[in-house]
């Protein structure tokens, strides 16, 4: 089995999360034509921290457990959790790039 096929199931799930954000529930409720990183999932995390995304992901996970009798809805909540985690990763990466490009400040002189 090729390495590509060894990760096909993972790729399929991540693609479903992408579709949910770009064409499904995420687009319907949160997008107004702007890129993912400019939607509330990321803009709120920039304002209040990635705990927002992580908390929302935990909420989605809990909701999936409550909806376990409805497989489609259960999976939808878990895909939403993946998208919130992706939002956190985007903001973390942005902050890392900002820190890396920040110029060191000169020491204060007396």
C-alpha positions, 0 to 999 in steps of 0.5 A: 500500500502506498503512503498516499493510500495509508492516509486516504481516510484522514484526507477524506475527513479533512476534506469533509471539514473543508467542505463544511466550512467552504460550502456547508454550514460554516459558509451559510452561517459565518461567511459573507464572501470573505476568506476563512481567516477573515471570518469570525472564527479567526477574527474573534480568536485574534481579539480574545485568544485561541481559547475561543476556538478551543472552547468552541471545539470542545462545545462541538465535541460535547454536542456530538456526544449528545447527538450520537443517535443522529449520525449525520448531525454527530459527524457535522458537529465533529467536522465543526470542531476540526474547523475551530481547531484549524482556526486556532492553528491559523492564528497561532501561525500568524502570531509566530510569523509576527514574532519572527519578523518583529524587530528587537527593541533597543534597550532603554538607556538611563 
